[in-house]
Amino acid sequence: MRRFGVLLLALLTFGTALAAPAAADEPVVAAKPPMGISWSRGWNQCPRIDDTKVRAAVDMLVTSGLKEAGYTYVNIAGCWAAKTRAADGKLQPDPAKYPDLPGLIAYVHANGLKFGLHSGTGTLVCGSAMPGSRDHEELDARTFAAWGVDYLEYDTCGGENGVAAAAEKMGDALKATGRPILFAMIDTFSANYRQWEWAPGAGAHTWQLTSDLPDNFPSAMLAVDQQIPLAGHTGPGGWSDPGYLNFSILDPWVRRAQFSLWALMNAPLMPNEAFPLDTLGNRDVIAVDQDWSGTPGRKIRDLGDAEIWAKPMSDGSVAVLLLNRGWTARTIAVDLAESGVAAAPVYRVRDLWTGAELTSTGTLRTSAGANSGTFLRVWPGQPAPAEPLVTLGVELPEGFLAGQAVPGTVTLTNDGDTPITDARYTITVPSGWTLDGPAQVDVPRVSPGSTVTREITLRPTAAPAAKVLVGASGGYTSEFGPRTAAGSAETPLVTAPGTGTTYLSTRPWLYSENGLGPVERGSVANGRAMAIGGVGYQPNSGIGVHAPSVIRLYLGGACKSFTTQYGVDDASGPRATVAFRVLGDGRELFATGIVRRGTQPQKLTIPVTGVQQLAIAVDDGGDGSADEYADWIAPNVSC
């Protein structure tokens, strides 16, 4: 149950967006992250979208309340135009799908909305569905302005050569029309264009950095990881875009976690294909996205699959997301002092998804299921009485062995400022396991700021499954009446490495945490190939981290030695300093002292005979942990 810890709070420096400010007499385009629908962005949408469907989408925005919530753009993409230009060189609408495009645009405007079209940097757009704007930028910009277009999605697919110059040419042409057209750069294929470096100067108001996202949570999290180092490249007039929101099949708790992250990052909110009102219509979450206080949200703590994000709000409050990006349930907690909110004896806490008004005396805590999160907004002080923040949590070890008992704890915690009484909860265990002692637990009282803990032990009665899930649910009474609470946790079956050489990058880890983004298998710094002191390595050569970091693995006493090369990755800042450590069962087996950027990779082999758990750690060198990437090259154990 004990955990080996390293410094968890990574210090990041955030600047302002690179977009050029508007002149005093010019409107600020994209003063806030744009919101709208772009359900036709994918190439596969072409056969399914036409005038009738666009008008229906307009009606949906108006009648559903999404327009009033802030969704103002209606964008059609990819294949709205005929295959060839008109005799005068102008783009012309596909007559079968859009027989009266000016009339459609007028219908959008009459409903108080704005209209967007799609083009690209090539002579043809992606998939050759229609002409692109290469060498026709000025003509196309004038055409768009004359039609009343308000938003232009500009894709690099189909025109991959000279994209920065091509984008700037279109940006200048749009500005010359005098119409405030939002210019959105889209790069759906390349990860190498580094749009944040040139898109603002090209006149872009948003720039998408990732491929169009599949509708699964890991893809969304990959986009989030790529956004983290770019927090200083977003702000009014120029927003970094992690991608549209594809909610077609995601479970409600998954899409709410993704929507919360987009709001924290001040990202454009552009749902595609599906528009679940229970998610997109949440005005508390939208308010976080549309509020700019000088910086987007940032990850303040990385606990492997558990992450804690915080975003300062312009009214002095802080939005906090307790995120479980993993596949097992867990309890997550954070001290509010880490969030940046002003110190206070008590805090007002609002759950942005349930609407519950709560109080806390300084800790936020939640029991989070897989791929889910709890999104809270916190104000210092509590102007009116409210429910105490109460969490029923389950803690299990990081793994269990076949045939052995599994210890754990169930905790009932009151982080509020008033007591709870008459609590009763029931513990549930899966088939094939029995619980020592009674499953029903009574707790007469939990005082403010207190936790009541029940130690539990599970014993196997059959061959174990791949994981064990333990749940707890019940109720209690607060000053406001009867309330319910529930929590759960899972732990996986672990096995020792087999005979021979086993590379750590191929093994499941008991636990990992990282100073910035996730620990990476086979790459570093968001997918870059590893390099130490000018020595480059092939992809999949090891494990890339950012200080402070720790990875724990189960060896089960089966291995004899641990071997690796290590060093500060060349992606680090010029002043990067770190320290490498290896621990066995909590005992330090090796430590380097300070290692600097530019130092040649070093090789290490140490005995690990009898070690049950191996931990490899990279600590900050003492000068802050910004841009401090480190590599474990070919880390392996001989068993």
N, C-alpha and C positions, 0 to 999 in steps of 0.2 A: 504493500500500500504506500510505502514511502516513495517519494520521487526525487531524483537528482535534478536540481534546478540550476539554470544559468540566468544571467540578466535577461529579462524578457522584453523590456521596453526599448524599442529601436528609436533613435532620435533621427527625425527626418527634417529637412529644410524645405520649405515650400515657398515658391515665388508666385508671381501673378502670371496671367496668360500673356502670350506673346502677340496677340492680335493688336493691330494698330488702332488707337482710339479714334472714334469718329470726331469730325470737326464739330464745333459748337452748334452749327445750324443743320447738322445731319442727324437723322434718327439713328439710334443705336440698334442695329440688327442683331438679334440673338442676345439681347441684354440678359436674358435668362435662358437656361437650357430649353431648346424647343421641344414642344409636345405635339403629337399628332398620330396619325396612322399611316403606315406605309406597307399595307398588306400585300402589295404587288411587287415587292423588291426582288423576290426570287425569280429566276428564269422560268421555273415551273408554273408560275402564276399566269404567264402570258395567255394561255388558252382560256383562262377562267375569269378574266377581268374585262369589263366594258363599261359603257356609259350607264347602263341600268344598275350595275353593281356599285359603281361609284356614287350614284345618287342615293342608293339604299344605304351606303355607308355614311353619307352626309346626314341622312335622316336618323340613322342610329346614333350618331354623335349628339345630335340635338335632343332626341327624345330620351336617351339613356342618362343624360346628365353629364356625360363625358366632356361635352363642349364647355359647360359651366365649370367643370373641374380643371380646365386649362388645355384640353386637347384641341388645338386650333388648325393644324395642318392636315390636309388630305392629299397624300402623294401617290401618284401612279408611276410605275417604273417600267424600264426594260423594253417594252414593245408597244408603246402607245402610238408610234409613228408608222407611216407607210414604209415599205422596204426601200423606196427611192425618194429622192428629193423632187420638189416641183421644178418646173422649167426655169423659174427664177432663182433656183438654188435653195429655196427655203424648205425647212422640214414641214411635212404635211401630215395631219392625223390619219391614222388608219380609218378609211371611210366606213368599214363594216363595224368596227368597235366604237368609234367616236365620230359619228356623222356630223355632230355639231359641237366641237370642242369649245369654242368661245361661249356657246350657250351653257355647256356644263360648268365652265369656270364661273360664269355669271351666277349659276345656281348655287355653287359653293359660296361665293361672296355674299349672295342674298341671305344666306343662312348664318352670316357672321363668322365664316370660316375662311381659311386661306388654302391656296391650291399649289401643288408641287408637281413638277415633271422630272424626268430622268434623261441624262445624256452621258457622254463619256469622252475621255481623252483620245480615243481612237477614231479612225474613219468609220468604224462600225462599233456598236456597243457589244457587250459580252454576249457570245452566242450568235453574233451577226443578226440579231433580231430586228435591228433598225440602224439607220445611219448614226454615227457619232458626230461630235462637233469639231474634230481635228480639222484645222484650216478653214473652219466656218464659224469661229467663235463670235466675231462681231455680229455677223448676220443672225446667228441663232439667238444671241443675247437680245438683239432688238426685237426678234420675233417673239421671244418669251415675254418681254416687257409689254409689247403691244397686245398680247393675249391677256395680260393681267396675271401672269405667273408670279407667285410669291416665294417659291422654294425650288431650288435646283439641286437634285442629287447628281453628283458628277463622279462616275466610276472610272477607275484606272484599267479595269479589265477590258481588253481589246485594244488598248493604247498604252502599253507598258513602257515604251521608250520615251524618255524626256518628259516624265509625268509632271515634274515640278514646273517646268517652263510652260507646258500645256495648261496646267491648272492656273498659273498666273495670268496667262493670256485670256482665259475665260473669266477669271475674277476681275480683271481690268475692264473687259467688255461689259460685264454685268453692271459694274459701278458706273460706267459711262452712260448707261441708259437712264440714270436718274431714278430708277425704281428700286426700292429697298427689297432686293431679292436675297433670301437666305441661301448661301452657297455652301453645300455640304459635300465634302470630299469622301468618297467611299473607295476602299481598297479591299476587295473581297478575296484576293488570292495571295498577294505578296506580303511577307513579313519584313521586308527589307527597305521599304521606301522611307521610313522614319518621318512620317508626315508632320509630326509635331515640330520638326525643324524648319519646314518650308511652307506648310499649308497656311499658317497665319499670314505670312508675308505675301502669299498668293491671293489673299482676300477671302479665304475660307472661314466660315463661322463655326463649322464642326468638322471633325476628321475622324473617320472610323478606322481603328487600328487593327482589327481582326477580321477573319473571314465571317461571312454570314453564319450565325450560330445555329447549330442543330438544337433541337428541343430536348436537351438533357443538361443536368446540373453540372457535371464535370466540365463540359465545354464552356458554360457560363463562368465557372471559376477560373478556367484558364485565361479567359478574357480579363477577368478582374486582376489576376496576378500580373498581367502585362501592363495594366493601368497604374499599378502601385508606384513605380519609380517616376511617373509622369505627372504627379500631382501639381507640380509647379508650372505645367503647360496647359492650364485650363482656367477659365474665368470669363467674365462678361465680354461678349463679342467673339469668343473663340473657345469652344468646348471640345474636350477630348471625348470621343464616343466609343464605348466598349462594344457597341453593336445593338441591333434592334432586339426587341423583346419577343421571343418566339414562345408563346404560351399554349401551343395547340394541344399538347397532351400532358403537360406537367401536372403533378399533384398540387393541390392548393398550397400546402405548406412549402413546397419547393419554389413555386413561382413567387410566393410572398418573400422568401429569403432573397431571391434574385432581384425582385423589385426594390427591396430595402437597400441592397448594395448599390443599385443604380442611383437611387436617391441620395445615398451617402456620398457618392462620387460626383454629384451634380451632373449626371449624364443626361443627354437627350433621352426623352421617353417616347419611343417610336415602336409601339407594338405592331406585330406583323401576323397576319393570318387569323388570330383568335383574340377576342377582347373580353376576357372575364371581368365583369364589373366588380366582383368582390375584391379583386386585386387592383385593377387600374383606376377604380373610382375612389380609392382611399385618399381623402384629402389631407389627412394628417401626414401621410408618407409623401404625397406630392409636395406639401409645404416644405419638407426637408430638402427635396430636390431643387425647388425654386428659390430657396434662401441662400444668398451668397454673403458670407461673412469674411471673405478674404482667403479662404482655403477650403478645398473639398475635404471630405472625411478621409481618415487614414486608419490603418491598422495599428493599434497601440499595443497589442499583445498577440503573439503567435504561439499556440500550444499544440502544434501539429494539426490535427483535424479540428480543433477548437480555435476560434479566432475571436478577438474583440476589436470592434471598430468604433471610432468616435468622430463626430463632426461638430465643431462649434457653430452655434446659431447666432444670428445677429441680435437676438434679444437677451443673450447671456445664458441661454440654456444650452444643453448638449444632447445631440442624438447619439444613442449608443446601441450597437447591434452585437448581441451575443450569438455567434454563428457556429453551428455544428456542420462543417462541410464533409464530415465523415459518414460512414455507413452504419455506425452503432450509436445508440442513445448515450447521453452523458449529461452530467451536471456541470455548468459553467458559471463562474463567478468572477467579479472584478471589483476592486476598490475604486470608488468614484474619484479619489484623488488622482488616479491615472488618466481620467477622462478629460481633464482640463476645466471642469466646472468649478466655480468659486466655492470655497470651503463654507460649510454651513452645518449647524447641529442636526438639521433634518432637511430632506429633499422631497419635492413634489416629483412623482414619477408617473408618466402616462404611457401605457402600453398602446403603441400606435396601431396595432392590429385588432385588439379587442376593445379598445377605448376605455379600459379600466383605469381609474385614478387611484394611485397607490402612494405610500410613503416609504422612505428608506432613511436610515440613519447613517448611511455611508457605503453600503455594499449593494451591488446589483447581482442577482442570482437567478438562474433558470434551469429547469430540466428540459433539455432540448433533444428531440428525436433526430433521426438521421436526416441529413440534407435539409435542415430547418434552422430557424433562428428566432430570437425574441428581440423585437425592435422597440426601444424605449426612448422617450424624451424626458430629460431631467432638468429641473429648475432648482436653484438653491432656495431654501425656505419652503414653507408649507402654509399658504394663506388660509386654507380651510381643512378641517379634519378629513381624512381619507383612509381607505383600507391599508393595513400594513402589507408590505411585500413579503409573502410567505412562500417558501419553496419546500416541497417534499422531494428529496433527492436520494439517489441510490449510487453508491460507490463500490466498484468491484476492482480486483487487481487487473493489471494490464494484459494478463493471459492466464490460462490454467492448463494443468497437465492432466492427461488421461488417467483416470482412476484415483485422482486425489481430490480432497475436499476443496471447496472454493470459499474463502472468507470474504466478508464485505461489511458495509454499513448502510443503514437507512437513516437519513437525517431529516428532521423537521426544523426548519430555520425561520425565525421571525426577524427580518431585517427592518421592520417598521418601528414606530415609536409608541405603539399601544400593544397590550398583551393579547394573546389568543388563548382560548380555553376549550376544554372538552374535546380534544382532538382524538380521533380514532382512525387508524388506517390498517389495511390488509396487505400483506406481502404475498406475491404470487411467484412461483418458480415453475420452470418447464417440466414436462414429463421426463422421467429418467433421473429426477433429482428429488431429494427430500430436504426440508428445512428443519434444522435443530430448533426446538422451542416452538412456541405458538406463532401462528401466522398473523394473528390480530394483535395490534399494539394500541394501548390507551395512553394518552399523554394529557394529564389534567391541565397543565398550563405551560406556555412558552412565553417568557418575558421578552420585552423589546431588546433586540440585539443579541438574542440567545439562540442556541441550537440544542436540541435533544437528540441524542444518538442512540441507535439500537444496533449492536453488533450482531451479525448474522453469519451462519455457516451453512453452506449447501453441501450435501453428500450425494455422490452418484449412486444410482441403483441400476444403471444400464450403461451400455457403451455410449460415450458422449457424442453429441452433435458437434458441428464445427464452431458453435458459439453458444453461450448461455445468456438468456435474457431474464432479468429479474425486474419485476414491477412492484410498485406500491401506490395505492390509491385510497382515499378516504376523505374525511371532512373535519372541520373545526368551527369554532364560533369566535367571531370578532365583535367589536362594538357595533358593527353594522349588520350582524345577523349570521346565520349559518353560511359556510363557504366550503368549497371542495378544493382538493389538491391531488396531484398525481405526478409520478416520476418513474423513470426506469433507467437501466444501464445494461450494457452488454459487454461481454468479455470473450475473446476468441480462444480456441484450443491452440496451444503452441507446441512445437516439436523442435528437437535439436537438429542442427545441420547433419547431413549424411557424411559418410566417410569420404575423405579426399579434400579437395580445395573448393570452398564455397565463397562466392563473391557477395559482399554485403548488399550491393545494389540489386541483387536478384532475390533477396530474402524478405519476408514480411517483417516489419519492425514493430516492436512493442509500443514504441512511442517516438515521436519526433517533434521538435520545435525549431523555429527559424526566425532570425531577426527581420527578414523581409521576404515576403512571398513564401511559397512552400519549399521544403527540401526537394532538390531535383535529382532524379536518377538519370545519369548519363549526360547532364548538361548543367549549366550554371547561368545565373543572371537572366532568367526568362528565356531559356533555350539556346544560349550561346555555347559553342564548343569550348572546352576547358583549355586554358593556357596558363602556365606558371613560369615567370621569369623568361618569357620569350619562347618557352618550349610548348608547342601545341600538341594536343591530343585528339585522337579520333573520337567521334560521337560514341556515347555509351561506354566511356572509359572509367567512370567512377561515380562519385556523389558530389554534387555542388551545393554549397550552403552560403548563407549570409550570417555573419556574426551578429548576436550571439546565437549559437545553435547547439543542439544535442540530439543524438540518435541513440536509442537503446534497442538491443537485440538479445534474444534468448539463445544461449549456447548450451545450457543444460549440463555443463561440466564435460562435454564431449570433445572439446577441441584443445589443441596443443599450442598453437601460435597464431598471432595476428600480424599481418603484413600489409603495408600500404606505402605510397608516396603521398606527400602533402605539401601544401604551399598556398600563398595568397594568389588568387587568380588575377590575371592581367586586366580583367574588367573592373577591378577595384579602383578607387580614387588614388591619386598619387601619394597620399599620406597614410594609406591604409596600414593598420597594425593589428594583428590578432595573436592569439596564443592557442595552440593545439594541446588537447589532453585526451588520454585514454584511461578509462576506469573499468575495473572489474568488481562487480558486486559492491559498488560504492567506494572502493579503495583505488587511489590514484596509482596507475601502473606506469604512466609516462606523461611528461609535461615538457613543453618546449621553451617557455618564456616567450618574449616578444618576437614575432616574425613579421617582416616588412614586405611590402610590395616590391617586386623586382628580384627578390631572393630566389635562387635556383631551387627546384623541387628537391626535397630530402626524402630518403628512404628509411623505413622503420620496420623492424621485426621484433616483437616482444612475446614472451611466453604467456599463455592464458590457461594453463592447465588447471582444471577444477572450477573455472569461472562459470557461474550460472547466467549472469547478465553482463553483457559488454556494453559500455557506453563510449561513444566517440563525441567529443565536444570541441567547439571552436568558440573561444571567448573574445570579447572586445579587448583591444590592447590598452584600454584605459583612457582613450581620447575621443570617445563617442563612436558609434557603430554605423555611421553613414558610409555607403559605398565600400563595404568591407566584405568582399566575396572570397571564399576559400574552397579548396578542392581536396577531396580524398581520392587519389588516383588508384584505381584497381584495389580497393580495400578488400581483403579476403582473410578467411580463417582456414587453417589446416586442421582437420579433425580425423 
